[in-house]
Amino acid sequence: MNRFLSILSICLVLFPAFAHARIDVIPRKIVMDARGHGAEITILNLFNEPGTFRVDLVSMRQNEDGSYTSLEAPLDENFDPEKIVRFSPRQFTLPADGRQKIRLSLRKPADLPDGEYRFHVKALRFANQSNEEPEQGMRISMSMNVGVSIPVVVRHGELERSVARIESPRIIPVGESGKPELAATVKRIGDTSTIGSLEVLWEPAGYDEAERIGYIDNMNIFTDITQRYATLPLKYIPQGAGAIRLKYIDNGNDRTKGTVFDEVLIER
């Protein structure tokens, strides 16, 4: 029994530390137009101890529910990021709460066809080994590699900017989370990804200001798919006279940021 209590007490100490340990990447996405040949990201070490980090390239296909499937080969055979993308630096050490700027540069092939290409940048923190020996003959060792990925979109040549349409919006009084939700299908038409956010507004009758009651960021529909199913948690379901409005807002780049792809009123 004493041995069991010793193990339990160690786990209670160790697991909260890992639960709050994380890294971050700024910005959360990169979009480069036809004139873009480079970008910059910043890696943040949000651990309370130093660590070694590495930046790598990964290829992933988007699914209609917004999840991703990892690929062994590039997403597009015409654009192999391992041959085209360079990092500086690629591996480095950061102190607790430290940050490191990383430069991405592209070397596009001269014969690269017009189109939109995508890869993900993964920032990985290598595990620091943690050993505890509460009593003779017993050792507990925990290690955890922690990583985060962001999408990088590269647009090359003359492309038709995509439009988007919201379809089948509906309120779910009690969703999987046990709270009210709003579900909708968003469809994309065109040559480029739509990169934005979904916002639900309650506009009470007789009031000039609307209240945001639901929001999700990273509502991206990449060129892998033509539609995406989305579910937004709601603060509450409004009652009384007024309108519930769902908006799909562009935040892909500075030139188009804030424009509305589409918006609809939700029937209650």
WOHUMO-V92382 format. One record per pair of residues at least 12 apart in sequence whose C-alpha atoms are under 8 Angstrom apart, sorted by the first residue. I is the first residue (numbers start at 0). GAP is how many residues later the second one is. D is the distance in whole Angstrom. If there is no record, write none. Layout:
I&GAP&D ; I&GAP&D
This chain:
5&128&7 ; 19&27&8 ; 20&25&6 ; 20&26&5 ; 20&27&8 ; 21&23&7 ; 21&24&6 ; 21&25&6 ; 21&124&7 ; 21&125&8 ; 22&20&7 ; 22&21&6 ; 22&22&5 ; 22&23&5 ; 22&24&7 ; 22&102&8 ; 22&123&7 ; 22&124&7 ; 22&125&7 ; 23&19&6 ; 23&20&5 ; 23&21&7 ; 23&22&7 ; 23&124&7 ; 24&16&7 ; 24&17&6 ; 24&18&5 ; 24&19&6 ; 24&98&8 ; 24&123&7 ; 24&124&8 ; 24&125&8 ; 25&15&6 ; 25&16&5 ; 25&17&7 ; 25&18&8 ; 26&14&6 ; 26&15&7 ; 27&122&6 ; 27&123&8 ; 28&121&5 ; 28&122&5 ; 28&123&6 ; 29&120&8 ; 29&121&6 ; 29&122&5 ; 29&123&6 ; 30&121&6 ; 30&122&5 ; 30&123&6 ; 30&124&8 ; 30&221&7 ; 30&222&7 ; 31&120&8 ; 31&121&6 ; 31&122&5 ; 31&123&6 ; 32&121&6 ; 32&122&5 ; 32&123&7 ; 33&120&8 ; 33&121&5 ; 33&122&4 ; 33&123&6 ; 34&121&8 ; 35&118&8 ; 36&68&6 ; 36&69&5 ; 36&70&7 ; 37&65&7 ; 37&66&5 ; 37&67&4 ; 37&68&6 ; 38&64&6 ; 38&65&5 ; 38&66&7 ; 39&61&7 ; 39&62&6 ; 39&63&5 ; 39&64&6 ; 40&60&6 ; 40&61&5 ; 40&62&7 ; 40&63&8 ; 41&57&7 ; 41&58&5 ; 41&59&4 ; 41&60&6 ; 42&56&5 ; 42&57&5 ; 42&58&6 ; 42&59&8 ; 42&80&7 ; 43&53&7 ; 43&54&6 ; 43&55&4 ; 43&56&7 ; 44&49&7 ; 44&50&7 ; 44&51&6 ; 44&52&5 ; 44&53&5 ; 44&54&6 ; 45&50&7 ; 45&51&5 ; 45&52&8 ; 46&49&6 ; 46&50&6 ; 47&48&5 ; 47&49&7 ; 48&46&6 ; 48&47&4 ; 48&48&8 ; 49&43&7 ; 49&44&6 ; 49&45&4 ; 49&46&5 ; 50&42&6 ; 50&43&6 ; 50&44&7 ; 50&45&8 ; 50&74&7 ; 50&75&7 ; 50&76&8 ; 50&77&7 ; 51&39&7 ; 51&40&6 ; 51&41&4 ; 51&42&6 ; 51&73&6 ; 51&74&6 ; 52&38&6 ; 52&39&5 ; 52&40&6 ; 52&41&8 ; 52&70&7 ; 52&71&6 ; 52&72&4 ; 52&73&6 ; 53&36&6 ; 53&37&4 ; 53&38&7 ; 53&69&6 ; 53&70&5 ; 53&71&7 ; 53&72&8 ; 54&32&8 ; 54&35&5 ; 54&36&6 ; 54&66&7 ; 54&67&6 ; 54&68&5 ; 54&69&6 ; 55&34&8 ; 55&65&6 ; 55&66&5 ; 55&67&7 ; 55&68&8 ; 56&24&7 ; 56&25&7 ; 56&62&7 ; 56&63&6 ; 56&64&5 ; 56&65&6 ; 57&12&8 ; 57&13&8 ; 57&61&6 ; 57&62&5 ; 57&63&6 ; 57&64&7 ; 58&12&5 ; 58&13&7 ; 58&14&7 ; 58&15&6 ; 58&16&6 ; 58&59&8 ; 58&60&5 ; 58&61&6 ; 59&15&7 ; 59&59&7 ; 59&60&7 ; 60&14&7 ; 60&163&7 ; 61&160&7 ; 61&162&6 ; 61&163&7 ; 62&161&8 ; 62&162&7 ; 62&165&8 ; 63&161&7 ; 63&163&6 ; 63&164&4 ; 63&165&6 ; 64&163&6 ; 64&164&5 ; 64&165&7 ; 65&154&8 ; 65&155&8 ; 65&162&7 ; 65&163&7 ; 65&164&8 ; 73&45&8 ; 74&43&7 ; 74&44&7 ; 75&41&7 ; 77&34&7 ; 77&35&8 ; 78&33&8 ; 78&38&7 ; 80&38&7 ; 83&22&6 ; 83&23&5 ; 83&24&6 ; 83&25&8 ; 84&19&7 ; 84&20&6 ; 84&21&5 ; 84&22&7 ; 85&18&6 ; 85&19&5 ; 85&20&7 ; 86&15&7 ; 86&16&6 ; 86&17&5 ; 86&18&7 ; 87&14&6 ; 87&15&5 ; 87&16&7 ; 88&13&6 ; 88&14&7 ; 89&12&8 ; 112&43&8 ; 112&44&8 ; 113&41&8 ; 113&42&5 ; 113&43&5 ; 113&44&7 ; 113&45&7 ; 114&40&6 ; 114&41&5 ; 114&42&6 ; 114&43&8 ; 114&44&7 ; 114&76&7 ; 114&77&8 ; 115&37&7 ; 115&38&6 ; 115&39&4 ; 115&40&6 ; 115&75&7 ; 115&76&6 ; 115&77&8 ; 115&107&8 ; 116&36&6 ; 116&37&5 ; 116&38&6 ; 116&39&8 ; 117&33&7 ; 117&34&6 ; 117&35&5 ; 117&36&6 ; 118&32&6 ; 118&33&5 ; 118&34&7 ; 119&29&6 ; 119&30&5 ; 119&31&4 ; 119&32&6 ; 120&28&5 ; 120&29&5 ; 120&30&6 ; 120&31&7 ; 121&25&7 ; 121&26&6 ; 121&27&4 ; 121&28&7 ; 122&24&5 ; 122&25&6 ; 122&26&6 ; 123&21&7 ; 123&22&6 ; 123&23&4 ; 123&24&7 ; 124&20&6 ; 124&21&5 ; 124&22&6 ; 125&18&7 ; 125&19&5 ; 125&20&7 ; 126&16&5 ; 126&17&5 ; 126&18&5 ; 126&19&7 ; 127&15&6 ; 127&16&8 ; 128&12&7 ; 128&13&6 ; 128&14&5 ; 129&12&6 ; 129&13&7 ; 154&37&8 ; 158&32&6 ; 158&33&7 ; 159&30&6 ; 159&31&5 ; 159&32&7 ; 160&29&6 ; 160&30&6 ; 160&31&6 ; 161&26&6 ; 161&27&5 ; 161&28&4 ; 161&29&6 ; 161&30&5 ; 161&31&7 ; 161&32&6 ; 162&25&6 ; 162&26&5 ; 162&27&6 ; 162&31&7 ; 162&98&6 ; 163&22&7 ; 163&23&5 ; 163&24&4 ; 163&25&6 ; 163&30&7 ; 163&97&6 ; 163&98&6 ; 164&21&6 ; 164&22&5 ; 164&23&7 ; 164&96&7 ; 164&97&6 ; 165&18&7 ; 165&19&6 ; 165&20&5 ; 165&21&7 ; 165&82&8 ; 165&96&6 ; 165&97&7 ; 165&98&7 ; 166&17&6 ; 166&18&5 ; 166&19&6 ; 166&20&8 ; 167&15&8 ; 167&16&5 ; 167&17&6 ; 168&13&7 ; 168&14&6 ; 168&15&4 ; 168&16&7 ; 168&97&7 ; 169&12&6 ; 169&13&5 ; 169&14&6 ; 169&96&7 ; 169&97&8 ; 170&12&6 ; 170&95&8 ; 170&97&7 ; 172&64&8 ; 178&54&7 ; 178&55&7 ; 178&57&8 ; 179&53&6 ; 179&54&5 ; 179&55&7 ; 179&56&6 ; 179&57&7 ; 180&50&7 ; 180&51&5 ; 180&52&4 ; 180&53&5 ; 181&49&6 ; 181&50&5 ; 181&51&7 ; 181&52&7 ; 182&46&8 ; 182&47&6 ; 182&48&4 ; 182&49&6 ; 183&45&6 ; 183&46&6 ; 183&47&7 ; 184&42&7 ; 184&43&6 ; 184&44&5 ; 184&45&6 ; 185&41&6 ; 185&42&5 ; 185&43&6 ; 185&44&8 ; 186&39&6 ; 186&40&4 ; 186&41&7 ; 187&33&7 ; 187&38&5 ; 187&39&6 ; 188&37&7 ; 190&32&7 ; 191&30&7 ; 191&31&6 ; 192&27&7 ; 192&28&6 ; 192&29&4 ; 192&30&5 ; 193&26&6 ; 193&27&5 ; 193&28&7 ; 193&56&7 ; 193&58&7 ; 194&23&7 ; 194&24&6 ; 194&25&4 ; 194&26&6 ; 194&27&8 ; 194&55&6 ; 194&56&6 ; 194&57&5 ; 195&21&7 ; 195&22&6 ; 195&23&5 ; 195&24&6 ; 195&52&7 ; 195&53&5 ; 195&54&4 ; 195&55&5 ; 195&56&6 ; 196&18&7 ; 196&19&6 ; 196&20&4 ; 196&21&6 ; 196&22&5 ; 196&23&8 ; 196&51&6 ; 196&52&5 ; 196&53&7 ; 196&54&7 ; 197&17&6 ; 197&18&5 ; 197&19&7 ; 197&21&7 ; 197&48&7 ; 197&49&6 ; 197&50&5 ; 197&51&6 ; 198&13&7 ; 198&14&8 ; 198&15&6 ; 198&16&5 ; 198&17&7 ; 198&47&6 ; 198&48&5 ; 198&49&7 ; 198&50&8 ; 199&12&6 ; 199&13&6 ; 199&14&5 ; 199&15&6 ; 199&44&7 ; 199&45&6 ; 199&46&5 ; 199&47&6 ; 200&12&6 ; 200&13&7 ; 200&43&6 ; 200&44&5 ; 200&45&6 ; 201&36&7 ; 201&40&7 ; 201&41&6 ; 201&42&5 ; 201&43&6 ; 202&39&5 ; 202&40&5 ; 202&41&6 ; 202&42&8 ; 203&36&8 ; 203&37&6 ; 203&38&4 ; 203&39&6 ; 204&36&5 ; 204&37&4 ; 204&38&8 ; 212&21&6 ; 212&22&5 ; 212&23&7 ; 213&18&6 ; 213&19&6 ; 213&20&5 ; 213&21&7 ; 214&17&6 ; 214&18&8 ; 214&19&8 ; 215&16&6 ; 242&22&7 ; 242&23&7 ; 243&21&6 ; 243&22&5 ; 243&23&8 ; 244&18&7 ; 244&19&6 ; 244&20&5 ; 244&21&6 ; 245&17&5 ; 245&18&5 ; 245&19&6 ; 245&20&7 ; 246&13&7 ; 246&14&8 ; 246&15&6 ; 246&16&4 ; 246&17&7 ; 247&12&6 ; 247&13&5 ; 247&14&5 ; 247&15&6 ; 248&12&6 ; 248&13&7
